[in-house]
Amino acid sequence: MKILVIEDNQSVCEMIEMFFLKEGIEGRFVHDGQEGFNQFKAGTWDLMIVDWMLPGMDGVTLCRKIRQENSDIPIIMLTAKDSESDQVLGLEMGADDYVTKPFSPLALMARIKAVARRYQKNSQEGETKNLLQTKHLSINKETREVILDGKAVTNLTPKEFDLLSYLAQHPRQVFTREQLLERVWGYQFYGDERTVDVHVKRLRKKIGSTARPFLHTVWGVGYKFDESVESNEN
C-alpha cells in the first residue's frame, strides 16, 4: 500500500512513519500543499492523508483540486478544527474521512484500513457489475468484450453485443420480440419484428453450435438464453 502524506508538522510525520513501517505501508511525506499536489499528479497512490493547514496550498483547496483530477483516490484529512461546519466543509471538498488533532496513531491506522476496505469493496462491486460470467461466456459490459470458452469473440456488432448481454443477464427468462426491441433497442419499435430474428440468427452462428446452443426459440413467445438445454430450434 502506497500512501502520500501531506503534513507540515515534522513530529506528526515521524509518528505516522513509525506506524507505517510496522504495518508494511510505503509512505511518502511532503510538507507543502503545492508540492503535495505535484507529487499526487506525478505518482500512483492508494490513499492520501492531507492536513488542513498547509503552506503553499491549504488542505481544503488541495482536496478540491485532487477531486477535479481524480475522483477515485481515498483521502483522509487531518485537522485541528473540530467544529461541525469545518468537518462538513472538508467532506464536501472531497475528503472521505477526517481525524481531529491530537489523534492516536492507532485511530489513524484504523481509519486508513476502513477507508481502504470501503474503496476496495466499491471497486470490486463495480467490476462485478460490469462483468457477466456464465458457464461458457465472459461478457465485459465496460470494454464490450466477449470471451467464449477462453477465446475472444471479435466479430459481434454493437447491437449483437447488446442483445447477447441482455439475454445472458436474464438466463432462462423468456422475452417476446416486442420486449427485446424495447429493452435492447431502447424504444418501441413499430416496424418489422424480424430484426430480432435476424440478430438472434447471427448470434447463433457466431457463438453457438448444435452441440452447445445458447439462444433458444420458445415457439409462440420469443427467445431465451439457456446454457443447460442440449438442443436448439433454428
C-alpha positions in Angstrom: 0.0 0.0 0.0 1.4 3.4 -1.0 0.2 6.5 0.9 1.1 10.1 0.2 1.1 12.2 3.4 0.9 16.0 3.1 1.6 17.3 6.6 3.9 20.2 7.6 4.4 19.1 11.2 7.6 17.1 11.3 6.9 15.3 14.6 3.5 14.2 13.3 5.1 12.8 10.1 7.7 10.9 12.1 5.0 9.3 14.3 2.9 8.3 11.2 6.0 6.9 9.5 6.8 4.7 12.5 3.4 3.1 12.3 3.6 2.8 8.5 6.8 0.7 9.0 5.0 -1.6 11.5 2.1 -2.1 9.0 4.3 -2.5 5.9 3.0 0.6 4.3 5.1 2.6 1.9 4.7 6.3 2.8 5.9 9.5 1.1 5.9 12.6 3.2 5.5 16.1 1.8 5.3 19.3 3.9 3.8 21.8 1.4 0.4 21.8 -0.2 1.5 22.7 -3.7 4.3 20.2 -3.6 1.8 17.6 -2.4 -0.4 18.3 -5.4 2.6 17.9 -7.7 3.5 14.6 -6.0 -0.1 13.4 -6.4 0.0 14.1 -10.1 3.4 12.5 -10.6 2.8 9.2 -8.7 0.3 6.4 -8.2 -1.1 6.3 -4.7 -3.5 4.0 -2.9 -4.5 6.7 -0.4 -3.7 10.2 0.7 -3.5 11.9 4.1 -3.9 15.7 3.9 -3.5 18.2 6.7 -6.0 21.1 6.8 -3.5 23.9 7.4 -0.6 23.7 4.9 1.9 26.2 3.4 1.7 26.7 -0.3 -1.9 25.5 -0.6 -4.4 24.7 2.2 -5.8 21.2 2.6 -9.3 22.1 1.6 -8.2 23.6 -1.7 -5.9 20.7 -2.3 -8.7 18.2 -1.8 -10.9 20.1 -4.2 -8.1 20.2 -6.9 -7.4 16.4 -6.4 -11.1 15.6 -6.9 -11.1 17.6 -10.1 -8.2 15.5 -11.3 -9.2 12.1 -9.9 -12.4 11.2 -8.0 -11.2 7.7 -7.0 -8.3 8.1 -4.6 -9.3 7.9 -0.9 -8.5 11.0 1.1 -8.3 11.3 4.9 -8.0 14.9 6.2 -6.1 15.7 9.4 -7.5 18.8 11.1 -7.1 20.8 14.4 -10.5 22.3 13.6 -13.2 20.3 15.4 -16.3 22.3 14.7 -19.0 20.5 12.8 -19.1 23.2 10.0 -15.3 22.7 9.4 -15.7 18.9 9.2 -18.6 19.2 6.8 -16.6 21.6 4.6 -13.7 19.1 4.4 -16.0 16.3 3.5 -17.8 18.4 0.9 -14.5 19.3 -0.7 -13.7 15.7 -1.3 -12.3 14.1 1.9 -13.6 10.6 2.7 -12.9 10.9 6.4 -11.2 13.1 8.9 -9.1 12.7 12.0 -9.0 15.5 14.6 -5.7 16.6 16.1 -4.3 15.5 18.5 -5.0 11.9 17.5 -3.9 8.4 18.3 -1.8 6.7 15.7 -3.8 3.6 16.2 -7.0 5.5 15.5 -5.5 6.9 12.3 -4.5 3.4 11.2 -8.0 2.1 11.8 -9.4 4.9 9.7 -6.9 4.2 6.9 -7.9 0.5 6.9 -11.6 1.3 7.0 -11.4 3.7 4.1 -9.2 1.4 2.1 -11.7 -1.5 2.6 -14.6 0.6 1.6 -12.9 1.7 -1.7 -11.8 -1.9 -2.4 -15.4 -3.1 -1.9 -16.8 -0.4 -4.2 -14.2 -1.2 -6.8 -15.0 -4.9 -6.7 -18.7 -4.3 -6.9 -18.1 -2.1 -9.9 -16.1 -4.8 -11.6 -18.7 -7.4 -10.7 -21.5 -5.2 -12.1 -19.7 -4.8 -15.4 -18.5 -8.4 -15.7 -21.1 -11.1 -16.5 -19.8 -14.7 -16.2 -21.7 -17.7 -17.4 -20.6 -21.3 -17.8 -19.2 -20.7 -21.3 -19.2 -16.9 -21.7 -17.5 -14.0 -20.1 -19.1 -10.6 -21.0 -17.4 -7.4 -20.0 -20.0 -4.6 -20.5 -17.5 -1.8 -19.9 -14.9 -2.9 -22.5 -17.6 -4.7 -24.6 -15.6 -7.8 -24.9 -16.9 -11.4 -25.1 -14.9 -14.5 -24.3 -16.3 -17.8 -25.3 -14.6 -20.8 -23.6 -11.4 -18.8 -23.3 -11.3 -17.4 -26.8 -12.2 -13.9 -27.7 -15.3 -13.3 -30.0 -14.3 -10.3 -32.1 -16.9 -10.2 -34.8 -20.0 -9.1 -32.9 -21.8 -5.9 -34.0 -22.7 -3.4 -31.2 -26.4 -4.4 -31.3 -25.5 -8.1 -31.3 -23.4 -7.5 -28.2 -26.3 -5.6 -26.5 -28.7 -8.4 -27.3 -26.4 -11.2 -26.1 -25.6 -9.2 -22.9 -29.2 -8.6 -22.1 -30.3 -12.2 -22.6 -27.4 -13.6 -20.7 -28.1 -11.3 -17.9 -31.5 -12.9 -17.5 -30.8 -16.7 -18.0 -33.8 -18.9 -18.8 -36.2 -15.9 -18.9 -38.3 -15.8 -22.0 -38.7 -12.5 -23.8 -41.0 -11.6 -26.6 -39.7 -9.9 -29.7 -41.5 -6.7 -28.7 -39.8 -6.8 -25.2 -36.4 -7.2 -26.8 -37.0 -4.4 -29.2 -38.0 -2.1 -26.3 -35.3 -3.1 -23.8 -32.3 -3.7 -26.2 -33.0 -1.2 -28.9 -34.3 1.2 -26.4 -37.6 2.3 -27.9 -41.0 0.9 -29.0 -40.4 -0.5 -32.5 -43.4 -0.4 -34.8 -41.7 -1.9 -37.9 -40.7 -5.4 -38.7 -40.1 -7.6 -35.6 -37.9 -9.9 -37.7 -35.0 -7.6 -36.9 -34.8 -9.6 -33.6 -34.9 -12.8 -35.5 -32.0 -11.7 -37.8 -29.8 -10.7 -34.8 -30.5 -14.0 -33.0 -29.7 -16.0 -36.1 -26.4 -14.1 -36.5 -25.5 -14.6 -32.8 -26.2 -18.3 -33.1 -23.7 -18.6 -35.9 -21.1 -16.6 -34.1 -21.3 -18.0 -30.5 -23.4 -21.2 -30.7 -23.4 -24.6 -32.2 -25.7 -27.6 -32.4 -23.8 -29.3 -29.6 -23.6 -26.1 -27.4 -26.6 -23.9 -28.0 -27.2 -20.7 -26.1 -30.1 -18.9 -27.7 -33.4 -20.8 -27.8 -36.6 -20.2 -29.6 -39.7 -20.5 -27.4 -42.4 -21.2 -30.0 -45.2 -18.7 -30.0 -43.5 -16.4 -27.5 -39.9 -15.4 -28.2 -36.4 -16.2 -27.1 -34.3 -17.1 -24.1 -30.7 -17.6 -23.1 -30.0 -21.0 -21.6 -26.7 -23.0 -21.5 -28.3 -26.0 -19.8 -30.5 -27.0 -22.8 -28.9 -29.5 -25.2 -30.9 -28.8 -28.3 -31.9 -25.7 -30.2 -34.5 -24.8 -32.8 -33.3 -22.8 -35.7 
